Amino acid sequence: MNRIDQTFATLRETNQKAFVAYVAAGDPDFETSLDILRSLADAGADIIELGLPFSDPLADGIVNQMAADRALKSGMTTIRSIELIRRFRETHQTAIVLFTYLNPVFTYGFEKFHTDAAAAGADGILLLDLPPDEAALNADLCGSHGLKRISLIAPTTPKERVKLLAEAAEGFIYALSRTGVTGAHGAPLANISEIVSAIKEHTDVPVCVGFGITTPDQAEMVARAADGVIVGSAIVKQVELNPERAAEAVVAFTAPLIAATKSVS
């Protein structure tokens, strides 16, 4: 069973919600990034979203943009990102979802990237600028080759499109708590439960909610409405502020959020 599916199956058995942590691959450098991944897994993160460094991350706010820039300047590449996953798999089995744009995947070779990433130990992929209905129009772009294709649904997504995306979803659905780019510049919307319920009308795939979650109270609120809580930019900010002790700072910040998520049954 794919690690994502196994993770949610285990969480259902124990009546717990998932905590999903986002970090940028190679931020601030390869070895520190590996230490951060291992530390997040040890701290209790259920799934790790690993952002592939890219020079033009249009859906990302300034925090994640700068993280990608730091990673690229440290020498991080798509090949090195796959190697990072391989190194992580030497010690940990926490599920990994790749968070990326089509450009670096297409440049690497779409099928080869998916095959190599899956072989290294990746479990899913969220291609931010490749809508699934558009991918279906091109045979070269519609296969996932062992990686679960994660769907993204926003509060403004039309109802008919929510149905389309939800019915085609794999692994879990990434539901945005608000509109905009990534970043901690806005709190989650108060109607999270309504957004999640509307999605769940069309699928049994778990729904995780992200964007703007920075405090334990917000994590608990989201966990009460969804199957999982996604925190990204607020974690990445800890790397920016504490480059010399990044893993320690990330765990210190993340531990209360994980605890709040797990407090909800």
C-alpha positions in Angstrom: 0.0 0.0 0.0 1.2 3.5 -0.8 2.6 5.2 2.3 0.0 8.0 2.1 -2.9 5.5 2.0 -1.3 3.6 4.8 -0.9 6.7 6.9 -4.5 7.7 6.7 -5.6 4.1 7.3 -3.6 4.0 10.5 -4.9 7.5 11.6 -8.5 6.3 11.1 -7.8 3.3 13.3 -6.5 5.5 16.1 -9.1 8.2 15.4 -6.5 10.9 14.8 -6.0 13.7 12.3 -2.9 14.1 10.1 -0.3 16.7 10.4 1.4 17.6 7.1 4.5 19.7 7.2 5.9 21.6 4.1 9.6 22.4 3.7 11.8 23.3 0.7 14.2 20.7 -0.5 17.8 21.9 0.1 16.9 24.8 2.2 19.3 26.1 3.4 21.6 23.3 2.1 21.4 19.6 1.4 22.6 18.2 4.7 20.6 20.6 6.9 17.5 19.9 4.8 18.0 16.2 5.4 18.3 16.9 9.1 15.1 18.9 9.0 13.2 16.1 7.3 14.4 13.5 9.8 13.6 15.8 12.7 10.1 16.5 11.5 9.4 12.8 11.1 10.8 12.1 14.6 8.6 15.0 16.0 5.4 13.2 14.7 4.7 14.7 11.3 2.5 12.2 9.4 3.3 13.5 5.9 6.0 15.8 4.6 5.5 18.0 1.6 8.8 18.6 -0.1 9.0 21.6 -2.3 11.3 21.3 -5.3 13.3 24.5 -5.7 12.3 26.4 -8.7 13.2 29.9 -9.9 9.6 31.0 -10.7 7.2 29.6 -8.0 4.2 31.7 -9.0 1.8 30.2 -6.4 4.2 30.8 -3.5 4.5 33.9 -1.2 7.8 35.5 -0.3 8.8 33.1 2.4 8.7 30.1 0.2 10.1 32.0 -2.7 13.2 32.9 -0.6 13.5 29.3 0.6 13.6 28.1 -3.1 16.2 30.8 -3.8 18.4 29.7 -0.8 18.2 26.1 -2.0 19.1 27.0 -5.6 22.0 29.1 -4.4 23.3 26.2 -2.3 23.5 24.0 -5.4 20.1 22.2 -5.1 18.7 20.7 -8.3 15.9 18.4 -9.2 18.3 15.4 -9.3 19.7 16.4 -5.8 16.1 16.7 -4.5 15.5 13.1 -5.6 18.7 12.1 -3.9 17.5 13.9 -0.7 14.5 11.6 -0.7 16.7 8.6 -1.2 18.9 9.6 1.8 15.8 10.2 3.9 14.5 6.7 3.1 17.6 5.2 4.6 16.3 6.0 8.1 12.6 7.0 7.8 9.3 5.8 6.2 7.2 9.0 6.7 5.2 9.6 3.5 6.5 12.3 1.2 4.5 14.4 -1.3 6.4 16.4 -3.9 5.2 20.0 -4.2 6.3 21.4 -7.5 5.6 23.1 -10.8 5.5 21.5 -14.2 8.6 23.2 -15.6 11.3 21.3 -13.6 9.4 18.0 -14.0 9.0 18.5 -17.8 12.6 19.6 -18.2 13.8 16.4 -16.3 11.4 14.3 -18.4 7.9 13.8 -17.1 7.8 10.0 -17.0 11.4 9.7 -15.9 10.9 12.2 -13.1 7.9 10.3 -11.8 9.7 6.9 -12.1 12.9 8.1 -10.5 11.1 10.0 -7.7 8.9 6.9 -6.9 12.0 4.7 -6.9 13.7 7.0 -4.5 10.8 6.8 -2.1 8.4 9.6 -2.9 4.7 8.7 -2.5 2.7 11.6 -4.1 3.0 14.7 -6.2 1.1 18.0 -6.3 1.8 19.7 -9.6 0.5 23.2 -9.0 0.2 24.3 -12.6 -1.1 21.1 -14.2 -4.8 20.8 -13.8 -5.9 17.1 -14.0 -8.4 17.7 -16.8 -5.7 19.5 -18.8 -3.3 16.6 -18.1 -5.9 14.2 -19.5 -5.7 15.9 -22.8 -2.0 15.0 -23.2 -1.1 11.3 -22.9 2.5 12.2 -22.0 1.3 14.2 -18.9 -1.5 12.0 -17.5 0.4 9.2 -15.9 1.6 9.3 -12.3 3.9 6.2 -12.5 3.5 5.2 -8.9 3.0 8.6 -7.3 -0.4 9.6 -6.0 -1.7 12.7 -7.8 -2.8 15.2 -5.1 -5.6 17.6 -6.0 -5.8 21.2 -5.0 -9.2 22.8 -4.3 -9.7 26.5 -3.3 -12.7 28.2 -1.6 -13.5 29.9 -4.9 -13.4 26.7 -7.0 -16.8 26.3 -8.8 -19.1 23.6 -7.5 -18.9 21.6 -10.7 -15.2 21.7 -10.7 -15.0 20.7 -7.0 -16.9 17.6 -8.1 -14.5 16.9 -10.9 -11.4 17.3 -8.8 -12.8 15.4 -5.8 -13.9 12.4 -7.8 -10.5 12.1 -9.5 -8.5 12.7 -6.3 -5.8 10.3 -5.0 -4.0 10.2 -1.7 -5.6 13.3 -0.1 -7.1 16.5 -1.2 -5.2 19.8 -0.4 -8.0 22.2 0.4 -7.0 25.8 0.7 -8.3 27.6 3.8 -8.3 30.9 1.9 -7.4 32.3 -1.5 -4.0 33.8 -2.5 -0.4 32.6 -2.5 1.3 30.6 0.2 2.3 32.4 3.3 1.3 33.3 6.8 -0.3 36.6 6.0 -3.9 35.6 6.5 -5.7 33.4 9.0 -7.9 30.4 7.8 -11.5 31.2 6.9 -14.1 30.6 9.6 -16.2 28.4 7.3 -13.6 25.6 6.9 -16.1 23.0 7.9 -18.4 24.1 5.0 -15.6 23.9 2.5 -14.6 20.5 3.6 -18.2 19.2 3.7 -18.7 20.4 0.2 -15.7 18.4 -1.0 -16.6 15.3 0.9 -19.9 15.1 -0.9 -18.0 13.7 -3.9 -15.2 11.6 -2.4 -14.0 9.4 0.4 -10.4 10.6 -0.1 -9.1 12.4 3.0 -9.3 16.2 2.9 -6.4 18.2 4.5 -6.5 22.0 4.9 -3.6 24.4 4.6 -2.7 28.1 4.1 -2.4 30.6 6.9 -2.1 28.1 9.8 0.5 29.4 12.3 -0.8 28.7 15.8 -1.9 25.7 17.8 -5.4 27.2 18.1 -5.7 27.5 14.4 -4.4 23.9 13.9 -7.0 22.6 16.3 -9.8 24.5 14.6 -8.8 23.1 11.2 -8.4 19.6 12.6 -11.9 19.6 13.9 -13.2 20.2 10.4 -10.7 18.3 8.2 -8.8 15.0 8.1 -5.5 16.8 8.3 -3.7 20.1 8.9 -1.1 21.5 6.5 1.5 24.0 7.7 4.1 25.3 5.3 5.4 28.9 5.3 5.4 29.2 9.1 7.7 26.2 9.3 9.9 27.5 6.4 10.2 30.8 8.2 11.9 29.1 11.1 14.6 27.9 8.7 15.1 31.5 7.4 15.4 32.8 11.0 17.6 30.1 12.4 19.9 28.8 9.6 22.5 27.6 12.1 20.1 25.5 14.1 17.3 25.0 11.6 16.1 21.5 12.5 16.0 22.4 16.2 14.0 25.5 15.5 11.6 23.8 13.2 10.8 21.1 15.8 10.4 23.6 18.6 7.9 25.6 16.4 6.1 22.5 15.0 5.7 20.4 18.1 2.8 22.5 19.6 1.0 22.5 16.2 1.3 18.7 16.0 0.1 18.3 19.6 -2.9 20.5 18.8 -3.7 18.6 15.7 -3.5 15.3 17.6 -5.7 16.6 20.5 -8.7 16.4 18.2 -10.5 13.1 17.8 
